[in-house]
Amino acid sequence: MTHDMKPVFERRESQARSYCLSFDTVFTKASGSEMTDTDGRTYIDFLAGCSSLNYGHNDPDMKSALIEHIAGDGIAHGLDMYTDTKAAWLTAYEEIILKPRGMDDYKVMMTGPTGTNAVEAAMKLARKVTGRRNIVAFTNGFHGMTMGALSLTGNTSKRDGAGAEMLDGVTRMPFDGAFGEGVDTLEHIEMMIDNPSSGIDAPAAFVLEPVQGEGGLNAASKEWMEGIARLAKRHGAMLIIDDIQSGCGRTGTYFSFEGMDIEPDMITQAKSLSGFGLPFACLLIKRDHDIWKPAEHNGTFRGNTHAFVTARVALEKFWKDDAFQKKVHEKSVMLTSGLQAIADCVPGATLKGRGMMQGVDVGSGELAGAICAKAFEKGLIIETSGADDEVVKVLAPLTTPVDTFQKGLAILLEATQDVTGQAKLAAE
Ligand SMILES: *Cc1c(COP(=O)(O)O)cnc(C)c1O
């Protein structure tokens, strides 16, 4: 079956395709934490749509709510008109997410449906609110592929995709830990921004991911984040947290910065926001900054009505109390020990990230790629991250059953042992 279907991709689909090159089979079905291909082979999914499927594939409650909505001729597309499903999601978001976290001061803006749309909106709004152009972004940051978001993104191969287009208006600063342990990059950044003769224009915003999803799972410390927040405030710049990959429970709490004493001016959300893998993004804006006039930032697909249905179910099912968070935390602890066993097979390997957003830096992209390829042969879908793709990154659905999770980690360990030859050494 797979062989019959594959030629059309090679023949017709643009060579800009990518994930399919690592996972070279034709998928047909998915449920929970597993995907099945045309040959009937089942794979454990430790990629989860790059954290777009935090609640797994085809969650039964989201699925039935969506089927019911469609079967009842519920609205499929309504521009940004008022609908019952939008009211229900906004109310749930307000009651379950914002209010309990003391975040009543945020307005919700529906942007275009992908993450990069939310980032573009945040950049535009920050520049409009402050009347300044310069935006501070960080080494290894990833914020999307449209022109504005790409200007914030550090990765050279991604930036090269823009050809001769200008990706300017951004000042790059070192992320927490960028100079290695023992160097406090916050001091360096403060010196550059506080010094009126540093040559850096007053910033409109600081944009950052608390855990860098694509850039190697670098996790900023609470102290560093709070320092950046204070610095932004001191200079009248917006603090924009890009929680597109690290949010929706990925690090163990709904927002990745919970427990830090920071109050972002804007927060971007996408990826797992719909809960079901549907395209849906939004920008949270501190009330004072909500200055765009009607349609000043517009779009045809702002607020995905089907996603409103599934996103509401996700909030009601997983976030009404802290039971889910506790389970995610337990799994994170398992993940750390599973990854430590893997790191122990590779001299010099280190653990990266936090929560259910962790990985192993194995030192080279070649080795990390070989481990992921071997894991796929053994039935595990997993990808790399980092400047040289040197981090084997686990993004399992947060809902993965413990036995499946352990099985996936065991496959990853075996794959690492096979690739590094450690299994043979241990047996001798
Ligand atoms: C994926 C991602 C984006 C871009 O989202 P798209 O839906 O791919 O446009 C932006 N920021 C972060 C942190 C991401 O992980």
The ligand as an ORCA input file, in Angstrom:
! r2SCAN-3c Opt
* xyz 0 1
  C       5.827     26.692     16.021
  C       6.212     27.980     16.628
  C       5.863     29.199     16.040
  C       5.190     29.302     14.705
  O       3.971     28.660     14.671
  P       3.368     28.219     13.230
  O       2.030     27.692     13.552
  O       4.305     27.173     12.697
  O       3.352     29.426     12.401
  C       6.203     30.368     16.711
  N       6.841     30.328     17.890
  C       7.184     29.165     18.478
  C       7.864     29.196     19.802
  C       6.904     27.955     17.861
  O       7.291     26.807     18.417
*
